[in-house]
Every structure is written in C-alpha cells, then in structure tokens.
Amino acid sequence: MLVILTAGIAPGLALLSYFYLKDYYGTEPLSVVFKAFISGAVLVLPIMFLEYVLKKEHIILNHFSSAYFSAGLIEEFFKWFILLYVIYNHVEFDEPYDGIVYGASVSLGFGTLENILYLIGNGVDQAFGRALLPVSSHALFGVIMGYYFGKGKFTDKNKFVFILLAFAVPYLLHGTYDYILLTQENWSYYMLPFMAFLWWYGLRKVKMARILSDIHASKLLEQKKTRQVGAL
C-alpha cells in the first residue's frame, strides 16, 4: 500500500513543485497551496458518484457525451468553481502568476487522489503511464485555467471574458483528451501529438503569466514611487 501511495502522490507533487518554484515574486504560502490541493482532492469522490449516477440513469449514452459532459464539463467546472469562490479573492492571490500555482494545486489535488484510487484498483505497474498522461494533463488543465484567472483578476478590461475562458479552454481540452482515449483504437498515435501540444500550450501560458507578473510588479513599483514623491 505504501508503494501505491508513493507512486500515486509523487508525480503530482513533482509537477506542483515545478510550477510553484517558478513563482519569482515571492512563493505562495504553503498553507494556502495545500488548501487548494486538498480542495481539489475533495472533489474526486462526489464527482465519481455523480458520473456513476449519470451512467446508471442512461444520461451518458455515447463516447462524445462521456468525454465532453461527464469528464470534461463536470470535472473542469468544479475545479473552476473552487478557484473562483475559494481562491480568486484570497489576499495571497496578489499577482498574475499566482493563478498558475493555485490552478495547478487544485487540479493536481484532484488528479493525485484520482491516480491513487486508480492504482489501488489496477496495480502499481500502471503508475508510469498514469504519470505521463492523466496526472500531467490535469496539471496542464489547471495551469491553463489558472493563467486565465490571473489575467482576469489583474486586468481592467474584459474580466468576465477571461473568467469564462478559465473554464471554457480547459473544458474543451479535457473533453478532447478523453474523446481520443475513448474513440481511437490506436489512441497513442493521436495522444502523443495532443500531449505535445498541451505541454507547449501550458508552458507558453506559464511564460505569459510571468510576463504579466513582471508588468504588474513594475506598475506597483511606479505607484510606490509616485506616493513617495507625493509625500515629500
């Protein structure tokens, strides 16, 4: 059991550490990051129950609805909801890159517990493949969601649009990911380029979030200088 727990937790913690340590303007309090991580993990069991009910009630009838409704819509909506109502207005969310950290935290909390439950049911020999695909994809969905939250919070225009994109883009990517797995017999031929794109897109958002944080820090510095001059 210890081996399964270690194999289930390690990929999520490694990915979270990577995105966490890229926060150059003061790393986020571990207590808040842990809160976000646990909030994501708490979502797993109720979402699994909801998805089970949808299948039993024959609401999910085909691969398309399973991918884009059961998995993509429900999972990404609840992650988005947690970020919006638990993290978005938190005092520690004080620069654009923080969205990356908290988005990854919530999503990896979900992905890590899901991974542990899967390995318990299917064996630790699945750990490597799970780390490469489901866990890393959850991390990148969270990074992309967090980027749009960060951009929305620290912009003066189109806040609603960015908050909406924080849900819509990860939802479409997640749905596509599941649809490939469910419908393609030789799914690896499609999944490899999709994951390459997902990593490129996610890391691009990391870079863009850092640029936004640079701009935000410059504005704060200018405002501080202006106040100091005004006080003289």
Order of alpha helices (4+ residues) and beta strands (2+ residues): alpha-alpha-alpha-alpha-alpha-alpha-alpha-alpha-alpha
